Amino acid sequence: MQRQVLLAILLSTLVIVGWQILFPPRRPTPPTPQQVTSAPSGTAAPTAAAPAEAATVPTVEAETATPLVAAAAEQDINVTIGDSVEAVFSTHGATLKSWRLKHYKDGAGGHLELIPSNITGAKRPFTLALDDATVTATLQNALFKPSQSSPITVGSSPVTLVFEYRDASGLSARKAFSFSTEQPYVVRFSTDVTVNDRPLVPVIHWGPALATGAVSGGMIYDPPPQPVFYRDQKVTRVAIGSIEQHRQEPGSFGFVGVDDHYFLAALLPPPPPQPLQVSYEAITIPAQGNGKGLQFISWSVKPSGPFKDAQFFFGPKDFDVLQRVKPDLVRAIDFGMFDWLVVPLLRALKWVNGYIGNYGWSIIALTILINLAMFPLRHKSVVSMRKMQEIQPQMKAIQDRYAKLKITDPGRQKMQEEVMALYKSKGVNPAAGCVPMLLTLPVLFAFYAMLSVAIELRGAPFVGWIKDLTAHDPYFVTPVLMGLTQFIQTRMQPMGGDPVQQRMMQFMPIMFAGMLLWAPSGLVLYWTASNIWTIGQQVITNRLIGPAPPQGSRPPAERRLKNAGSGQSAHAAKERK
């Protein structure tokens, strides 16, 4: 078998295996046959044991809880944060009702809503709960008085919206939300709850996250909502099927929350770090009819002390955005094992796009730049493979002479010595054709990872029918084009004379094209552009080093010996006649 064929098969196998390792098929957990239920309004969600002072919360009698400071009626407070967010707060419980991202679109083309609205009875973000069911019910149903009327526009100066409630029983609660256009996806939150001037530490519920909860299949990296937290310098992501083992997560966190493919809802605890008790719960809505089930993660936080000036991030997993909020927050993006290379590639792509203004063409331009940088390695690999191809007849002759010897026969050592002497005389290094190609694989995998998780490509159009580079080509034009260019590239590569090997190599483009039918358009675009570049590079290399030697040629001495033997056999047959 020709070494270049073995190399091609090896590299193809590495690509396939590497793809499956880095971007494994996501296997949605089958919906559990249970209906979504929420706890009664007066009952707190499961949390860790409360501190001693919270265990003796004075009971508030419902008949004495006459509101002293409260809103006259339930109303919505609309908050617009620059050109990034449209939020809606409700005076009913002083909770967050809606959080729409103006720079990101939903399936209908509107502003993307990150708060699920399709779960009946679900708690809204910033809902408070205490051990006393009566106090909890009062807080969750109270009409808090806002400090400002709707609408509120956040401009160059930060804005703080305060909600207050107080009643005759001695219960007093205050929630403060601060917004800034410098960090539009961050809400700074503080809360105070007292009963007869005695401070209490409430549980802060976020409720189900994120957005629609839709689960989509496919072989690309596309996880459903899942718990994520950064603790002890390590990021932990919990699969939705393993939440039962992570219902309670205590500790001091750098950040903690829930994320999905492109968005994140997370708490960044205020300094100094204080122990927290975080609770997670999986919520599954079974499929109705032929539809798909929905999966959400409900989470809540129990601080160990007063909760002042905590930051809640609720927005896109954009590398630059996360880094501006907190450098460690970029760890919420799952770049995989090649993150050290993915980040420079992502920065390079954004830099190129700053000049081109179209991420599709930017992918092509960056592909050209990367392949240009790797041109010497690939050229050296092709030259080495050509040299190996030229000495194949001599290699075959050496192998034929020792073909009858067993593997364990000491005479095999003589064959290895002859092979090494042949390499030395021809100036051939058998590893020189493989090593340069292997060095390019980290770049290949890193590019795949970058294109799979970069939110910059979400909703980014290319040309014509390709409206979203993170979605598959609806007409499968680019996968077919990728397969054709892969086929041409394969045909240009030196191939052995074995028909089985040739058919195997010709089947590879079909396999890759089928594998990428449902892959993101940006990824297929990169592969196609890389194939076209490789074809051009092969043409240039062939002109530089000359045409490939004829396949199946034998050394002159071997051909003469064969011809002489054939002549003698023919003469003997003639005499017998």
C-alpha positions as CSV (number, residue, x, y, z in Angstrom):
1,M,0.0,0.0,0.0
2,Q,1.4,3.4,-1.0
3,R,2.5,5.5,2.0
4,Q,0.7,8.6,0.7
5,V,-2.5,6.6,0.7
6,L,-2.0,5.5,4.2
7,L,-1.2,9.1,5.2
8,A,-4.4,10.3,3.6
9,I,-6.5,7.6,5.3
10,L,-4.8,8.4,8.6
11,L,-5.4,12.1,8.4
12,S,-9.0,11.5,7.3
13,T,-9.5,9.2,10.3
14,L,-8.0,11.8,12.6
15,V,-10.3,14.5,11.3
16,I,-13.4,12.3,11.9
17,V,-12.3,11.1,15.3
18,G,-11.2,14.5,16.3
19,W,-14.5,16.0,15.2
20,Q,-16.5,13.5,17.2
21,I,-14.3,14.2,20.3
22,L,-14.4,17.9,20.1
23,F,-18.0,18.2,18.9
24,P,-19.8,15.1,20.0
25,P,-23.4,14.5,19.0
26,R,-25.6,16.0,21.7
27,R,-28.0,13.3,23.0
28,P,-31.0,15.0,24.6
29,T,-32.2,13.4,27.7
30,P,-35.6,11.8,27.1
31,P,-38.3,13.9,28.7
32,T,-39.5,12.5,32.0
33,P,-43.2,11.8,32.1
34,Q,-44.0,14.5,34.6
35,Q,-46.0,17.7,34.4
36,V,-44.4,21.0,35.2
37,T,-45.5,22.1,38.6
38,S,-44.5,25.0,40.7
39,A,-44.4,25.2,44.5
40,P,-47.3,27.1,46.1
41,S,-46.7,30.8,46.3
42,G,-46.0,30.7,49.9
43,T,-43.4,27.9,49.8
44,A,-39.7,28.4,49.1
45,A,-37.9,26.2,46.6
46,P,-35.6,23.5,48.0
47,T,-32.5,25.1,49.5
48,A,-29.9,24.4,52.0
49,A,-30.6,24.7,55.7
50,A,-31.0,28.4,56.6
51,P,-28.7,30.1,59.1
52,A,-29.7,30.0,62.8
53,E,-31.0,33.5,62.8
54,A,-33.3,32.7,59.8
55,A,-34.6,29.6,61.5
56,T,-36.5,31.7,64.1
57,V,-38.1,34.2,61.7
58,P,-41.0,35.9,63.5
59,T,-44.3,34.8,62.0
60,V,-46.2,37.5,60.2
61,E,-49.9,37.4,60.7
62,A,-51.7,37.9,57.5
63,E,-54.5,40.0,59.1
64,T,-52.0,42.5,60.5
65,A,-50.0,42.9,57.2
66,T,-51.7,46.1,56.1
67,P,-49.4,47.7,53.4
68,L,-47.9,51.0,54.5
69,V,-45.5,51.5,51.5
70,A,-46.7,49.9,48.4
71,A,-47.9,50.5,44.8
72,A,-51.5,51.4,44.3
73,A,-51.9,48.8,41.5
74,E,-49.8,46.3,39.6
75,Q,-47.9,47.9,36.7
76,D,-44.9,47.3,34.4
77,I,-41.8,49.5,34.5
78,N,-40.1,49.5,31.1
79,V,-36.4,50.1,31.1
80,T,-34.4,50.7,27.9
81,I,-30.6,50.3,28.3
82,G,-28.9,52.1,25.5
83,D,-29.4,50.3,22.2
84,S,-28.8,46.8,23.7
85,V,-31.6,45.8,26.1
86,E,-35.3,46.3,26.6
87,A,-36.3,45.2,30.1
88,V,-39.7,45.0,31.8
89,F,-40.0,44.9,35.6
90,S,-43.3,44.2,37.4
91,T,-44.3,45.9,40.7
92,H,-45.9,42.5,41.5
93,G,-43.1,41.1,43.7
94,A,-40.6,43.5,42.1
95,T,-39.4,40.9,39.6
96,L,-38.0,40.9,36.1
97,K,-40.7,40.1,33.6
98,S,-38.9,40.5,30.3
99,W,-35.3,40.9,29.0
100,R,-35.0,41.4,25.3
101,L,-31.7,41.7,23.5
102,K,-32.0,44.3,20.7
103,H,-28.8,43.1,18.8
104,Y,-30.0,39.5,18.6
105,K,-33.0,38.1,16.7
106,D,-35.4,35.3,17.5
107,G,-36.9,32.9,14.9
108,A,-39.5,35.4,13.9
109,G,-37.1,38.3,13.4
110,G,-37.9,40.1,16.6
111,H,-35.7,41.0,19.6
112,L,-34.5,37.9,21.4
113,E,-36.4,37.2,24.7
114,L,-34.2,35.5,27.3
115,I,-36.9,34.9,29.9
116,P,-39.2,31.9,29.3
117,S,-42.8,32.8,29.1
118,N,-44.3,29.4,28.3
119,I,-44.1,27.9,31.8
120,T,-47.2,28.4,33.8
121,G,-46.6,29.3,37.5
122,A,-42.8,29.7,37.1
123,K,-41.0,32.1,39.3
124,R,-39.6,35.2,37.7
125,P,-36.0,36.4,38.2
126,F,-35.3,38.2,41.5
127,T,-38.2,36.5,43.3
128,L,-37.4,36.3,47.1
129,A,-38.2,33.4,49.4
130,L,-37.7,32.8,53.2
131,D,-38.2,29.9,55.5
132,D,-41.5,31.3,56.7
133,A,-44.2,30.5,54.2
134,T,-46.3,33.5,55.2
135,V,-43.5,36.0,54.8
136,T,-42.5,34.4,51.4
137,A,-46.1,34.7,50.2
138,T,-46.3,38.3,51.3
139,L,-43.1,39.2,49.5
140,Q,-44.0,37.4,46.3
141,N,-47.5,38.9,46.1
142,A,-46.8,42.4,47.4
143,L,-47.1,45.4,45.1
144,F,-43.7,47.1,45.5
145,K,-43.6,50.9,45.1
146,P,-41.1,51.9,42.3
147,S,-38.8,54.9,42.7
148,Q,-39.4,56.0,39.1
149,S,-42.3,55.8,36.7
150,S,-42.2,54.0,33.3
151,P,-40.6,54.4,30.9
152,I,-37.0,54.7,32.0
153,T,-34.2,55.3,29.5
154,V,-30.6,54.6,30.5
155,G,-28.2,56.9,28.7
156,S,-24.7,58.1,29.5
157,S,-25.3,58.1,33.3
158,P,-26.1,55.0,35.3
159,V,-29.7,54.6,36.6
160,T,-30.9,52.9,39.7
161,L,-34.5,51.6,40.0
162,V,-35.6,50.9,43.6
163,F,-38.7,49.0,44.7
164,E,-39.9,49.2,48.3
165,Y,-42.6,47.5,50.4
166,R,-43.5,47.9,54.1
167,D,-46.5,46.8,56.0
168,A,-48.0,47.1,59.5
169,S,-46.6,43.7,60.6
170,G,-43.1,45.0,60.6
171,L,-42.1,43.4,57.3
172,S,-39.9,45.7,55.2
173,A,-38.3,44.8,51.8
174,R,-36.2,46.8,49.4
175,K,-34.8,45.8,46.0
176,A,-32.4,48.0,44.1
177,F,-31.5,47.5,40.4
178,S,-28.7,49.5,38.8
179,F,-28.1,49.8,35.0
180,S,-25.3,51.2,32.8
181,T,-24.8,51.4,29.1
182,E,-21.1,50.6,29.7
183,Q,-22.2,47.1,30.7
184,P,-25.7,46.8,29.3
185,Y,-26.1,43.1,30.1
186,V,-25.3,43.5,33.8
187,V,-27.8,44.2,36.5
188,R,-26.3,45.3,39.8
189,F,-28.7,44.0,42.5
190,S,-29.0,44.7,46.3
191,T,-31.8,43.6,48.6
192,D,-32.7,44.2,52.2
193,V,-35.5,42.2,54.1
194,T,-36.3,42.9,57.7
195,V,-39.0,41.9,60.1
196,N,-39.3,44.3,63.1
197,D,-35.9,45.7,62.1
198,R,-34.3,42.2,62.3
199,P,-32.4,41.5,59.0
200,L,-33.1,38.3,57.2
201,V,-31.2,36.6,54.4
202,P,-33.6,35.5,51.6
203,V,-33.2,33.1,48.7
204,I,-33.0,34.8,45.4
205,H,-34.8,32.8,42.7
206,W,-34.0,33.2,39.1
207,G,-36.5,30.7,37.8
208,P,-36.3,28.8,34.5
209,A,-33.6,29.7,32.1
210,L,-33.0,30.2,29.2
211,A,-35.5,31.5,26.6
212,T,-37.5,28.9,24.7
213,G,-36.0,25.7,26.1
214,A,-36.1,24.1,22.7
215,V,-33.9,21.1,22.1
216,S,-32.5,20.5,18.6
217,G,-30.5,17.5,17.5
218,G,-27.5,17.3,15.3
219,M,-23.8,16.4,15.3
220,I,-22.6,19.9,15.9
221,Y,-21.9,21.5,19.3
222,D,-25.3,22.8,20.4
223,P,-26.0,22.1,24.1
224,P,-29.3,22.7,25.7
225,P,-29.5,24.9,28.8
226,Q,-27.2,23.5,31.5
227,P,-25.8,24.5,34.9
228,V,-22.4,26.1,34.7
229,F,-20.2,27.4,37.5
230,Y,-16.6,28.5,38.1
231,R,-15.3,27.3,41.4
232,D,-11.8,26.6,42.6
233,Q,-10.3,27.8,39.3
234,K,-12.3,25.2,37.4
235,V,-15.4,25.5,35.2
236,T,-18.0,22.8,35.7
237,R,-20.8,22.1,33.2
238,V,-23.5,19.7,34.3
239,A,-25.5,17.7,31.7
240,I,-29.2,18.1,32.1
241,G,-29.5,14.4,32.9
242,S,-27.0,14.7,35.8
243,I,-28.7,17.6,37.6
244,E,-30.0,15.2,40.3
245,Q,-26.4,14.8,41.5
246,H,-25.8,18.6,41.5
247,R,-29.1,19.9,43.0
248,Q,-27.1,21.6,45.8
249,E,-23.8,23.2,45.0
250,P,-22.2,25.0,48.0
251,G,-19.0,27.1,47.9
252,S,-17.5,30.4,46.8
253,F,-17.9,31.0,43.1
254,G,-16.3,33.2,40.5
255,F,-19.6,32.9,38.7
256,V,-22.5,30.6,38.8
257,G,-25.7,30.2,36.7
258,V,-27.1,28.6,33.5
259,D,-26.0,28.8,29.9
260,D,-26.9,27.5,26.5
261,H,-25.1,27.5,23.2
262,Y,-24.8,31.3,22.9
263,F,-26.3,33.0,26.0
264,L,-25.6,33.1,29.7
265,A,-27.5,33.9,32.9
266,A,-25.1,34.1,35.8
267,L,-24.4,35.6,39.2
268,L,-21.1,37.3,39.9
269,P,-21.0,37.4,43.7
270,P,-19.9,40.7,45.3
271,P,-16.5,41.0,47.0
272,P,-15.3,39.8,49.4
273,P,-16.2,36.3,48.4
274,Q,-18.9,34.7,50.6
275,P,-20.1,31.1,50.6
276,L,-23.3,30.5,48.6
277,Q,-25.7,27.7,48.4
278,V,-26.9,27.3,44.8
279,S,-29.8,25.0,43.9
280,Y,-30.6,23.6,40.5
281,E,-33.7,21.8,39.3
282,A,-34.5,20.4,35.8
283,I,-37.9,21.3,34.4
284,T,-39.1,19.2,31.5
285,I,-42.3,19.9,29.6
286,P,-43.2,16.7,27.7
287,A,-43.8,16.9,24.0
288,Q,-47.3,17.5,22.8
289,G,-48.4,15.6,19.7
290,N,-45.5,15.5,17.2
291,G,-43.6,18.4,18.8
292,K,-40.4,18.2,20.8
293,G,-40.2,18.5,24.6
294,L,-38.8,21.6,26.3
295,Q,-36.1,21.6,28.8
296,F,-35.3,24.3,31.3
297,I,-33.1,24.7,34.4
298,S,-34.5,26.5,37.4
299,W,-31.9,27.9,39.8
300,S,-31.7,29.9,43.0
301,V,-29.0,31.3,45.3
302,K,-28.9,31.4,49.0
303,P,-26.2,33.9,50.3
304,S,-24.7,33.5,53.7
305,G,-25.0,37.2,54.5
306,P,-26.4,40.5,53.3
307,F,-26.6,40.7,49.5
308,K,-25.2,44.0,48.4
309,D,-24.1,45.1,44.9
310,A,-24.1,41.7,43.3
311,Q,-23.8,41.5,39.5
312,F,-26.2,39.4,37.4
313,F,-25.1,38.9,33.8
314,F,-27.8,38.2,31.4
315,G,-26.7,38.3,27.8
316,P,-24.6,36.9,25.0
317,K,-21.4,34.8,25.4
318,D,-19.5,37.3,23.4
319,F,-15.8,37.0,24.3
320,D,-15.1,40.8,24.4
321,V,-18.4,41.5,26.3
322,L,-17.6,38.8,28.9
323,Q,-14.0,40.0,29.4
324,R,-15.1,43.6,30.0
325,V,-17.5,42.4,32.7
326,K,-15.0,40.0,34.4
327,P,-12.0,38.3,32.8
328,D,-12.8,34.9,34.4
329,L,-16.3,35.1,32.8
330,V,-14.9,34.2,29.4
331,R,-14.5,30.7,30.7
332,A,-18.2,30.3,30.3
333,I,-17.5,29.8,26.5
334,D,-16.6,26.2,25.8
335,F,-13.8,26.5,23.3
336,G,-12.6,22.9,23.9
337,M,-9.1,21.6,24.4
338,F,-7.6,24.0,21.9
339,D,-8.8,27.2,23.6
340,W,-5.3,28.5,23.6
341,L,-5.5,28.6,19.8
342,V,-9.2,29.3,19.4
343,V,-9.1,32.7,21.1
344,P,-6.4,34.2,18.8
345,L,-8.3,32.8,15.8
346,L,-11.5,34.4,17.0
347,R,-9.7,37.8,17.5
348,A,-8.2,37.4,14.0
349,L,-11.6,36.7,12.5
350,K,-13.1,39.8,14.2
351,W,-10.2,41.9,13.1
352,V,-10.6,40.8,9.5
353,N,-14.3,41.4,9.6
354,G,-13.6,44.9,10.8
355,Y,-12.3,45.6,7.3
356,I,-14.6,43.4,5.2
357,G,-17.9,43.7,7.1
358,N,-19.2,40.3,6.1
359,Y,-18.4,37.3,8.3
360,G,-18.7,34.8,5.3
361,W,-16.1,36.6,3.3
362,S,-14.1,37.2,6.5
363,I,-14.0,33.4,7.0
364,I,-12.7,32.9,3.4
365,A,-10.1,35.7,3.9
366,L,-8.9,34.2,7.2
367,T,-8.7,30.7,5.6
368,I,-6.5,32.1,2.9
369,L,-4.2,33.8,5.5
370,I,-4.0,30.6,7.6
371,N,-3.2,28.4,4.5
372,L,-0.7,30.9,3.3
373,A,1.1,30.7,6.7
374,M,1.0,26.9,6.4
375,F,2.2,26.8,2.8
376,P,5.8,25.9,3.6
377,L,4.7,23.0,5.8
378,R,2.3,21.6,3.2
379,H,4.8,22.1,0.4
380,K,7.5,20.3,2.3
381,S,5.0,17.5,3.0
382,V,4.1,17.1,-0.7
383,V,7.7,17.1,-1.7
384,S,8.5,14.4,0.8
385,M,5.6,12.3,-0.4
386,R,6.7,12.7,-3.9
387,K,10.2,11.4,-3.0
388,M,8.6,8.5,-1.2
389,Q,6.5,7.8,-4.4
390,E,9.6,7.8,-6.6
391,I,11.4,5.1,-4.5
392,Q,8.3,2.9,-4.2
393,P,9.5,0.5,-7.0
394,Q,12.8,0.0,-5.2
395,M,11.0,-0.4,-1.9
396,K,8.7,-3.0,-3.5
397,A,11.7,-4.9,-4.8
398,I,13.3,-5.0,-1.4
399,Q,10.1,-6.2,0.2
400,D,9.6,-8.9,-2.4
401,R,13.0,-10.4,-1.7
402,Y,12.1,-10.9,1.9
403,A,8.5,-11.6,1.5
404,K,8.8,-15.3,2.3
405,L,10.5,-14.6,5.7
406,K,8.4,-14.6,8.8
407,I,8.1,-11.5,10.9
408,T,10.2,-13.1,13.6
409,D,12.9,-14.2,11.3
410,P,16.2,-12.5,12.1
411,G,16.7,-12.0,8.3
412,R,14.1,-9.3,8.5
413,Q,16.7,-7.1,10.1
414,K,18.6,-7.1,6.9
415,M,15.5,-5.8,5.0
416,Q,15.2,-2.9,7.4
417,E,18.9,-2.1,6.9
418,E,18.4,-2.1,3.1
419,V,15.4,0.2,3.5
420,M,17.2,2.6,5.7
421,A,20.2,2.6,3.3
422,L,17.7,3.4,0.4
423,Y,16.3,6.3,2.4
424,K,19.7,7.7,3.1
425,S,20.9,7.4,-0.5
426,K,17.9,9.1,-1.9
427,G,17.7,11.8,0.9
428,V,14.2,10.7,2.0
429,N,12.8,11.1,5.5
430,P,9.7,8.9,5.9
431,A,8.3,11.1,8.7
432,A,8.8,14.4,6.7
433,G,5.6,13.9,4.8
434,C,3.4,13.1,7.9
435,V,4.7,15.4,10.6
436,P,4.1,18.7,8.8
437,M,0.5,17.7,8.1
438,L,0.0,16.6,11.7
439,L,1.2,20.1,12.8
440,T,-1.7,21.7,10.9
441,L,-4.3,19.6,12.7
442,P,-4.5,21.8,15.8
443,V,-5.3,24.7,13.6
444,L,-8.0,22.7,11.8
445,F,-9.7,21.6,15.0
446,A,-9.3,25.1,16.6
447,F,-11.0,26.6,13.5
448,Y,-13.8,24.1,13.9
449,A,-14.3,25.0,17.6
450,M,-14.2,28.7,16.9
451,L,-16.8,28.6,14.2
452,S,-19.0,26.3,16.3
453,V,-19.2,28.6,19.4
454,A,-18.6,32.1,18.1
455,I,-21.8,34.1,18.7
456,E,-20.6,36.7,16.2
457,L,-21.7,34.3,13.5
458,R,-25.2,33.8,14.9
459,G,-27.6,35.4,12.4
460,A,-24.7,36.6,10.3
461,P,-25.6,36.4,6.5
462,F,-23.2,35.5,3.7
463,V,-24.7,35.8,0.3
464,G,-28.1,35.1,-1.3
465,W,-29.8,32.1,0.4
466,I,-27.3,31.8,3.3
467,K,-28.9,34.1,5.9
468,D,-27.2,32.6,9.0
469,L,-23.7,31.2,9.1
470,T,-24.5,29.1,12.2
471,A,-27.4,27.3,10.4
472,H,-27.0,24.7,7.7
473,D,-27.3,25.6,4.0
474,P,-31.0,25.3,3.3
475,Y,-30.3,24.2,-0.3
476,F,-27.1,22.2,0.5
477,V,-25.2,24.0,-2.2
478,T,-22.1,24.6,-0.1
479,P,-21.9,20.9,1.1
480,V,-22.1,19.7,-2.5
481,L,-19.5,22.2,-3.6
482,M,-17.3,21.1,-0.7
483,G,-17.7,17.5,-1.8
484,L,-16.7,18.4,-5.4
485,T,-13.7,20.3,-4.4
486,Q,-12.7,17.5,-2.0
487,F,-13.0,15.0,-4.9
488,I,-10.8,17.1,-7.2
489,Q,-8.3,17.5,-4.5
490,T,-8.3,13.7,-3.9
491,R,-7.8,13.0,-7.6
492,M,-4.8,15.3,-7.7
493,Q,-3.1,13.5,-4.8
494,P,-0.8,10.6,-5.7
495,M,-2.7,7.3,-5.5
496,G,-1.6,3.7,-5.5
497,G,-2.5,1.2,-8.2
498,D,-4.7,-0.9,-6.0
499,P,-8.3,-0.5,-7.2
500,V,-9.6,-1.0,-3.6
501,Q,-7.5,1.9,-2.4
502,Q,-8.6,4.1,-5.2
503,R,-12.3,3.4,-4.5
504,M,-11.7,4.1,-0.8
505,M,-10.1,7.4,-1.5
506,Q,-12.8,8.4,-4.0
507,F,-15.5,7.6,-1.4
508,M,-13.9,10.0,1.2
509,P,-15.4,13.2,-0.4
510,I,-18.8,11.7,-0.4
511,M,-18.5,10.8,3.2
512,F,-17.3,14.2,4.2
513,A,-20.0,15.9,2.2
514,G,-22.7,13.8,3.9
515,M,-21.2,14.5,7.3
516,L,-21.4,18.2,6.7
517,L,-24.9,18.4,5.2
518,W,-26.3,19.7,8.5
519,A,-23.2,21.5,9.7
520,P,-23.1,25.3,10.1
521,S,-22.7,27.1,6.8
522,G,-19.6,29.0,8.1
523,L,-17.9,25.7,8.8
524,V,-18.7,24.3,5.4
525,L,-17.6,27.6,3.8
526,Y,-14.2,27.3,5.6
527,W,-13.7,23.7,4.4
528,T,-14.6,24.6,0.8
529,A,-12.3,27.5,0.8
530,S,-9.5,25.4,2.2
531,N,-10.1,22.7,-0.5
532,I,-9.9,25.3,-3.3
533,W,-6.7,26.7,-1.8
534,T,-5.2,23.2,-1.5
535,I,-6.0,22.5,-5.2
536,G,-4.3,25.7,-6.2
537,Q,-1.3,24.9,-4.0
538,Q,-1.1,21.4,-5.5
539,V,-0.9,22.9,-9.0
540,I,1.8,25.3,-7.9
541,T,3.8,22.5,-6.2
542,N,3.5,20.2,-9.2
543,R,5.0,23.0,-11.4
544,L,7.8,23.5,-8.9
545,I,8.8,19.9,-8.5
546,G,7.7,18.5,-11.8
547,P,5.1,15.9,-12.7
548,A,4.7,12.7,-10.7
549,P,6.5,9.6,-11.9
550,P,4.4,7.0,-13.7
551,Q,2.6,4.6,-11.4
552,G,3.6,1.0,-11.4
553,S,7.1,1.5,-13.1
554,R,9.8,-0.9,-12.1
555,P,13.6,-0.4,-12.0
556,P,15.3,-1.1,-15.4
557,A,17.1,-4.2,-14.1
558,E,13.9,-5.7,-12.7
559,R,12.1,-5.1,-16.0
560,R,14.9,-6.7,-18.0
561,L,14.9,-9.7,-15.7
562,K,11.2,-10.1,-16.0
563,N,11.3,-9.7,-19.8
564,A,14.1,-12.3,-20.0
565,G,12.1,-14.7,-17.9
566,S,9.0,-14.1,-20.1
567,G,11.1,-14.8,-23.3
568,Q,12.5,-18.0,-22.0
569,S,9.1,-19.2,-21.0
570,A,7.7,-18.4,-24.4
571,H,10.6,-20.2,-26.1
572,A,10.1,-23.3,-24.0
573,A,6.4,-23.4,-24.7
574,K,7.1,-23.1,-28.5
575,E,9.5,-26.1,-28.4
576,R,6.9,-28.2,-26.5
577,K,4.5,-27.6,-29.3
